[in-house]
Amino acid sequence: QVQLVESGGDSVQAGGSLRLSCVVSRSGFKHNNVYMGWLRQAPGKEPEGVAAIATDGTTRYADSVKGRFTISKDNAKNTLYLQMNSLEPEDTAMYYCAADSSEFPLKWIPADWVPAFPHRGQGTQVTVSS
């Protein structure tokens, strides 16, 4: 069974930084080519794909976070990260990491695919105050 466990959420002031982490269990994926991402959901809003990283490390971001957020992974530690800089009150949301797999490697994954990934963690809350 695939398990994803997020951590790192906190309350910060606007302009601050946070780094989210997500430990991913590698067992349970249907295929060997695993790709991952981050999504967020604010109260009363639809889930938003924030960032995605393909098997080869190619990244894609939502326009709203481009230049401020960086997604990365450490395969040796089975950990996905989201470095968030220059945080804004509009970034306040529950953040989830998510994952999916494919039979063949995909060159890149659009960030807006992430909310549809079948595997998702429990989330970590990020609150940004002005």
DRENPA-3360 file (N, C-alpha, C; in nm, 2 decimals, always signed):
BEGIN
1 = QVQLVESG = +0.08/-0.12/+0.00/+0.00/+0.00/+0.00/+0.09/+0.12/+0.00 ~ +0.05/+0.22/-0.09/+0.13/+0.34/-0.10/+0.10/+0.43/+0.02 ~ +0.20/+0.48/+0.09/+0.17/+0.57/+0.20/+0.26/+0.70/+0.18 ~ +0.20/+0.81/+0.20/+0.27/+0.94/+0.19/+0.24/+1.02/+0.32 ~ +0.34/+1.07/+0.38/+0.33/+1.14/+0.51/+0.40/+1.27/+0.50 ~ +0.32/+1.38/+0.51/+0.37/+1.51/+0.50/+0.41/+1.57/+0.63 ~ +0.50/+1.67/+0.63/+0.54/+1.74/+0.75/+0.59/+1.88/+0.71 ~ +0.61/+1.97/+0.80/+0.67/+2.10/+0.78/+0.58/+2.21/+0.77;
9 = GDSVQAGG = +0.45/+2.19/+0.78/+0.35/+2.30/+0.78/+0.36/+2.38/+0.90 ~ +0.33/+2.51/+0.89/+0.35/+2.60/+1.01/+0.27/+2.73/+0.98 ~ +0.27/+2.82/+1.08/+0.22/+2.95/+1.06/+0.34/+3.05/+1.05 ~ +0.34/+3.13/+0.94/+0.45/+3.22/+0.92/+0.39/+3.36/+0.87 ~ +0.47/+3.46/+0.87/+0.43/+3.59/+0.82/+0.46/+3.60/+0.68 ~ +0.39/+3.69/+0.61/+0.41/+3.71/+0.47/+0.56/+3.74/+0.44 ~ +0.61/+3.69/+0.33/+0.75/+3.70/+0.30/+0.84/+3.60/+0.36 ~ +0.79/+3.51/+0.45/+0.87/+3.41/+0.51/+0.88/+3.28/+0.42;
17 = SLRLSCVV = +0.95/+3.18/+0.47/+0.97/+3.06/+0.40/+0.94/+2.94/+0.48 ~ +0.91/+2.83/+0.41/+0.88/+2.70/+0.47/+0.93/+2.59/+0.38 ~ +0.97/+2.48/+0.43/+1.00/+2.37/+0.35/+0.91/+2.25/+0.40 ~ +0.83/+2.20/+0.31/+0.75/+2.09/+0.33/+0.82/+1.96/+0.29 ~ +0.80/+1.85/+0.36/+0.86/+1.72/+0.33/+0.75/+1.62/+0.32 ~ +0.77/+1.52/+0.24/+0.68/+1.41/+0.23/+0.75/+1.28/+0.21 ~ +0.74/+1.19/+0.31/+0.81/+1.06/+0.30/+0.71/+0.97/+0.22 ~ +0.76/+0.90/+0.12/+0.68/+0.82/+0.03/+0.73/+0.67/+0.04;
25 = SRSGFKHN = +0.64/+0.58/+0.07/+0.67/+0.44/+0.07/+0.66/+0.40/-0.08 ~ +0.76/+0.32/-0.12/+0.78/+0.29/-0.26/+0.69/+0.16/-0.29 ~ +0.65/+0.09/-0.19/+0.57/-0.03/-0.23/+0.43/+0.01/-0.26 ~ +0.37/-0.07/-0.34/+0.23/-0.05/-0.37/+0.20/+0.02/-0.50 ~ +0.30/+0.08/-0.56/+0.27/+0.14/-0.69/+0.25/+0.04/-0.80 ~ +0.16/+0.06/-0.89/+0.13/-0.03/-0.99/+0.25/-0.05/-1.09 ~ +0.32/+0.06/-1.12/+0.43/+0.06/-1.21/+0.55/+0.12/-1.15 ~ +0.67/+0.10/-1.22/+0.79/+0.15/-1.16/+0.82/+0.29/-1.18;
33 = NVYMGWLR = +0.76/+0.36/-1.28/+0.78/+0.50/-1.31/+0.69/+0.58/-1.22 ~ +0.74/+0.63/-1.11/+0.66/+0.71/-1.02/+0.68/+0.86/-1.03 ~ +0.58/+0.93/-1.03/+0.59/+1.08/-1.04/+0.50/+1.13/-0.93 ~ +0.54/+1.25/-0.88/+0.49/+1.30/-0.76/+0.46/+1.45/-0.77 ~ +0.39/+1.50/-0.68/+0.36/+1.65/-0.68/+0.30/+1.70/-0.55 ~ +0.27/+1.82/-0.55/+0.21/+1.89/-0.44/+0.08/+1.96/-0.48 ~ -0.02/+1.95/-0.40/-0.14/+2.03/-0.43/-0.18/+2.09/-0.30 ~ -0.27/+2.19/-0.31/-0.32/+2.26/-0.19/-0.47/+2.29/-0.21;
41 = QAPGKEPE = -0.53/+2.30/-0.09/-0.67/+2.33/-0.09/-0.70/+2.43/+0.02 ~ -0.75/+2.54/-0.01/-0.80/+2.64/+0.09/-0.94/+2.62/+0.11 ~ -0.99/+2.66/+0.23/-1.13/+2.64/+0.26/-1.23/+2.70/+0.16 ~ -1.32/+2.62/+0.11/-1.42/+2.67/+0.02/-1.37/+2.68/-0.13 ~ -1.25/+2.63/-0.15/-1.19/+2.64/-0.29/-1.16/+2.50/-0.34 ~ -1.15/+2.49/-0.47/-1.11/+2.36/-0.53/-0.96/+2.33/-0.51 ~ -0.93/+2.21/-0.51/-0.78/+2.17/-0.50/-0.71/+2.23/-0.62 ~ -0.59/+2.28/-0.59/-0.50/+2.34/-0.69/-0.37/+2.26/-0.70;
49 = GVAAIATD = -0.33/+2.22/-0.81/-0.20/+2.16/-0.83/-0.10/+2.26/-0.82 ~ +0.00/+2.25/-0.74/+0.10/+2.35/-0.71/+0.23/+2.32/-0.79 ~ +0.28/+2.19/-0.79/+0.40/+2.16/-0.85/+0.41/+2.01/-0.87 ~ +0.48/+1.97/-0.98/+0.49/+1.83/-1.01/+0.63/+1.80/-1.05 ~ +0.67/+1.67/-1.03/+0.81/+1.63/-1.07/+0.80/+1.50/-1.13 ~ +0.86/+1.49/-1.25/+0.85/+1.36/-1.32/+0.96/+1.27/-1.28 ~ +0.96/+1.15/-1.33/+1.06/+1.04/-1.29/+1.20/+1.09/-1.31 ~ +1.23/+1.16/-1.42/+1.36/+1.21/-1.44/+1.40/+1.34/-1.37;
57 = GTTRYADS = +1.30/+1.39/-1.30/+1.33/+1.52/-1.22/+1.28/+1.64/-1.29 ~ +1.22/+1.63/-1.40/+1.17/+1.75/-1.47/+1.05/+1.81/-1.39 ~ +1.05/+1.94/-1.37/+0.95/+2.00/-1.28/+0.85/+2.09/-1.36 ~ +0.74/+2.11/-1.31/+0.64/+2.20/-1.36/+0.57/+2.27/-1.24 ~ +0.53/+2.39/-1.26/+0.46/+2.47/-1.15/+0.34/+2.54/-1.20 ~ +0.25/+2.56/-1.10/+0.14/+2.65/-1.13/+0.19/+2.79/-1.14 ~ +0.12/+2.87/-1.22/+0.17/+3.01/-1.24/+0.17/+3.09/-1.11 ~ +0.08/+3.06/-1.02/+0.07/+3.13/-0.90/+0.19/+3.11/-0.80;
65 = VKGRFTIS = +0.27/+3.01/-0.83/+0.38/+2.99/-0.74/+0.52/+2.99/-0.81 ~ +0.51/+3.00/-0.94/+0.63/+3.00/-1.02/+0.73/+3.11/-0.98 ~ +0.86/+3.07/-0.96/+0.96/+3.16/-0.91/+0.97/+3.17/-0.76 ~ +0.87/+3.12/-0.69/+0.87/+3.12/-0.54/+0.88/+2.98/-0.48 ~ +0.83/+2.88/-0.54/+0.83/+2.75/-0.49/+0.92/+2.66/-0.57 ~ +0.98/+2.56/-0.50/+1.07/+2.47/-0.57/+1.04/+2.33/-0.52 ~ +1.01/+2.24/-0.62/+0.98/+2.10/-0.58/+1.11/+2.02/-0.61 ~ +1.14/+1.93/-0.52/+1.26/+1.84/-0.54/+1.24/+1.71/-0.47;
73 = KDNAKNTL = +1.32/+1.62/-0.50/+1.31/+1.49/-0.44/+1.45/+1.43/-0.41 ~ +1.45/+1.34/-0.31/+1.57/+1.27/-0.27/+1.53/+1.12/-0.28 ~ +1.57/+1.06/-0.39/+1.53/+0.92/-0.41/+1.59/+0.83/-0.30 ~ +1.71/+0.86/-0.25/+1.77/+0.77/-0.15/+1.69/+0.78/-0.02 ~ +1.63/+0.89/+0.01/+1.55/+0.90/+0.13/+1.40/+0.88/+0.11 ~ +1.36/+0.86/-0.02/+1.22/+0.84/-0.05/+1.14/+0.96/-0.01 ~ +1.19/+1.08/-0.02/+1.13/+1.20/+0.03/+1.12/+1.31/-0.08 ~ +1.00/+1.37/-0.08/+0.96/+1.47/-0.17/+0.96/+1.60/-0.09;
81 = YLQMNSLE = +1.01/+1.71/-0.15/+1.02/+1.84/-0.08/+0.94/+1.95/-0.16 ~ +0.90/+2.05/-0.09/+0.85/+2.17/-0.15/+0.91/+2.29/-0.07 ~ +1.00/+2.36/-0.13/+1.06/+2.48/-0.07/+0.97/+2.60/-0.11 ~ +0.92/+2.67/-0.01/+0.83/+2.78/-0.04/+0.89/+2.91/+0.01 ~ +0.92/+3.00/-0.08/+0.98/+3.13/-0.04/+0.88/+3.24/-0.07 ~ +0.91/+3.36/-0.02/+0.82/+3.47/-0.04/+0.67/+3.44/-0.03 ~ +0.64/+3.38/+0.08/+0.50/+3.33/+0.10/+0.41/+3.45/+0.12 ~ +0.29/+3.43/+0.06/+0.18/+3.53/+0.06/+0.06/+3.48/+0.14;
89 = PEDTAMYY = -0.02/+3.57/+0.19/-0.14/+3.52/+0.26/-0.23/+3.43/+0.17 ~ -0.22/+3.45/+0.04/-0.30/+3.37/-0.06/-0.25/+3.22/-0.07 ~ -0.13/+3.20/-0.01/-0.07/+3.06/-0.01/-0.13/+2.98/+0.11 ~ -0.21/+3.04/+0.19/-0.27/+2.97/+0.31/-0.36/+2.86/+0.26 ~ -0.33/+2.74/+0.30/-0.41/+2.62/+0.26/-0.35/+2.50/+0.33 ~ -0.43/+2.39/+0.31/-0.38/+2.26/+0.35/-0.30/+2.21/+0.23 ~ -0.18/+2.16/+0.25/-0.09/+2.11/+0.14/-0.08/+1.96/+0.15 ~ -0.09/+1.90/+0.04/-0.09/+1.75/+0.03/+0.02/+1.71/-0.08;
97 = CAADSSEF = +0.09/+1.61/-0.05/+0.17/+1.55/-0.15/+0.09/+1.44/-0.21 ~ +0.12/+1.41/-0.34/+0.04/+1.31/-0.41/+0.13/+1.24/-0.51 ~ +0.09/+1.12/-0.55/+0.18/+1.04/-0.63/+0.10/+0.95/-0.72 ~ +0.16/+0.91/-0.84/+0.10/+0.82/-0.93/+0.21/+0.75/-1.00 ~ +0.18/+0.65/-1.08/+0.29/+0.58/-1.15/+0.24/+0.54/-1.29 ~ +0.33/+0.52/-1.38/+0.30/+0.48/-1.52/+0.39/+0.37/-1.57 ~ +0.34/+0.30/-1.67/+0.42/+0.19/-1.73/+0.54/+0.25/-1.80 ~ +0.52/+0.36/-1.86/+0.64/+0.42/-1.93/+0.67/+0.56/-1.87;
105 = PLKWIPAD = +0.80/+0.60/-1.87/+0.83/+0.72/-1.81/+0.77/+0.84/-1.89 ~ +0.72/+0.94/-1.82/+0.67/+1.06/-1.88/+0.77/+1.17/-1.87 ~ +0.79/+1.24/-1.97/+0.89/+1.34/-1.97/+0.86/+1.46/-1.88 ~ +0.74/+1.50/-1.87/+0.70/+1.60/-1.77/+0.56/+1.59/-1.74 ~ +0.52/+1.64/-1.62/+0.39/+1.63/-1.57/+0.33/+1.77/-1.54 ~ +0.22/+1.80/-1.60/+0.16/+1.93/-1.57/+0.12/+1.94/-1.42 ~ +0.14/+2.05/-1.36/+0.11/+2.07/-1.22/-0.04/+2.05/-1.19 ~ -0.12/+2.08/-1.29/-0.27/+2.07/-1.27/-0.32/+1.93/-1.28;
113 = WVPAFPHR = -0.23/+1.83/-1.31/-0.27/+1.69/-1.31/-0.26/+1.64/-1.16 ~ -0.19/+1.71/-1.08/-0.16/+1.65/-0.94/-0.28/+1.62/-0.86 ~ -0.39/+1.71/-0.86/-0.51/+1.67/-0.78/-0.57/+1.54/-0.82 ~ -0.55/+1.49/-0.94/-0.61/+1.37/-0.98/-0.52/+1.24/-0.95 ~ -0.40/+1.26/-0.89/-0.32/+1.15/-0.86/-0.40/+1.06/-0.76 ~ -0.39/+0.93/-0.77/-0.47/+0.84/-0.68/-0.42/+0.83/-0.54 ~ -0.29/+0.86/-0.52/-0.23/+0.84/-0.38/-0.21/+0.98/-0.33 ~ -0.25/+1.00/-0.20/-0.24/+1.14/-0.14/-0.22/+1.12/+0.01;
121 = GQGTQVTV = -0.14/+1.21/+0.07/-0.12/+1.21/+0.21/-0.23/+1.27/+0.29 ~ -0.21/+1.29/+0.42/-0.31/+1.35/+0.50/-0.31/+1.50/+0.50 ~ -0.20/+1.55/+0.46/-0.19/+1.70/+0.45/-0.12/+1.76/+0.57 ~ -0.07/+1.88/+0.54/+0.00/+1.97/+0.64/-0.04/+2.11/+0.62 ~ -0.08/+2.18/+0.73/-0.14/+2.31/+0.72/-0.03/+2.42/+0.71 ~ -0.05/+2.51/+0.61/+0.04/+2.62/+0.60/-0.05/+2.75/+0.61 ~ -0.02/+2.84/+0.70/-0.09/+2.96/+0.73/+0.00/+3.08/+0.72 ~ -0.03/+3.17/+0.63/+0.05/+3.29/+0.61/-0.02/+3.41/+0.65;
129 = SS = +0.03/+3.49/+0.74/-0.04/+3.61/+0.79/+0.02/+3.73/+0.73 ~ -0.06/+3.83/+0.71/-0.01/+3.96/+0.65/+0.05/+4.05/+0.76;
% end
